[in-house]
C-alpha cells in the first residue's frame, strides 16, 4: 500500500514563509519549491530542474519565473521552460509538475494528487479565525524525525498530557475525566471532559484577568469544568477546542484556546508539524502572550518531540500494525483515524485511471 494519501489538502508552509524568494520544502517525499508572483499569488512546483536535476529553490525569481542556479534555465508559474536555449519540443516535453494551492488560515494548503480533484471546499473549517472576542495568539512549526502518524496518535490521545506535559500545560487531571470517541463520515472526534477540577495553570491566569462577572465566584478556588475536544480529518488536519467554564454551567461563559494542528509528512520518517492557536480575549497583554508561546514551544519542541523521536527509533518499521501494539481505551480515536486513513489510501489506489476519487460517504465507520 502507498505511504501517503495524495488526493488531499496538506499544509506546505505558513503564508508568511512564502515570498518573492524561493522556498524549498520536501512534502510526501517530493521536493517542492514555493514562491509568490508579483501580484502575491503563491506558486508551487517540483523543486528539480529537468536539465541537470539541481534544486530550483537555490535560484531566484524574476518576472514571475524561477531561474535555475546552475545553467540559468527559467520556468514560468505553469512549470514550462521559457528560456530561449530550449527549443519548443523540449519545452513541451519537460514541463514541471505544479500543485494547486489555497491560502487560508494563515497557511498555504497544497494538493499533491490529481489537480482535477483539488476542491478548496474539502479543507476543514476552523471558525476561530476572525471570530469576535478572540485573538490569534501564537503559531509555530515543529520538525520531527518521526512518522507523521505518530504525531497524529499523540494529538488524538491527550491522556499523555498528564505525563509528558506534567511540568507545563497539564495539572494531571485528564486521565480522571470522561473520554468519548465518535465518528461522522471520515471525521473522527476524540473528546475529554473533566468536571469540577482545578483549573490548569494557563487557564487560571486567564480567569484572573477576566472581567466577566460569571467568573467572580471561581477565582478563589479555581474549580472549573475542563474539556479537550479534538477533531481529525484525513490525512493530518486537526482542530482542538480546549477550555474551561465555571463548574456545573454546561460550558457557559467559556475561556478557551482553540487550536489548529496541521501534520504533513516530509518523508516516511520525518514530519512538518504546523500549529496555531487562538485565545478568548480577556485583555491579556503582550507579556502574557509571549509567556504562553514560550510554554507551547517547550511542550511541543522539548517534551513531545523527544518522545516521538524516541518512539520512532524504537519501532522496527513504520508498519504500526506489524509492531502488535497494546491497545488501551483512550487509543480509540487514534485507532479509528488510522483505519480510516488506511482505507482512504486503499480506495485511492483502486481508483480508475481517470483519477476518480473514492466516494467518502461510502466509507463505513471504523470500529
Secondary structure by P-SEA (a helix, b strand, c coil): cccccccbbbbccccccccccbbbbbcccbbbbbbbccccbbbbccccccccccccccccccccbbbbcccccccccccccccccccaaaaaacccbbbbbbbcccbbbbbccccccccccccccccccccccccccccbbbbbcccaaaaaaaaaccccccccccccccccccccbbbbbbbcccbbbbbbbbccccccaaaaaaaaacccccccccccccccbbbbbbbbcccbbbbbbcccccccccccccccccbbbbbbbccccbbbbbbbbccccccccaaaaaaaaaaaaaaccccaaaaaaaaaaaccccccccccccccccaaaaaaaaaaaaaaaaaaaaccccccccccccccccc
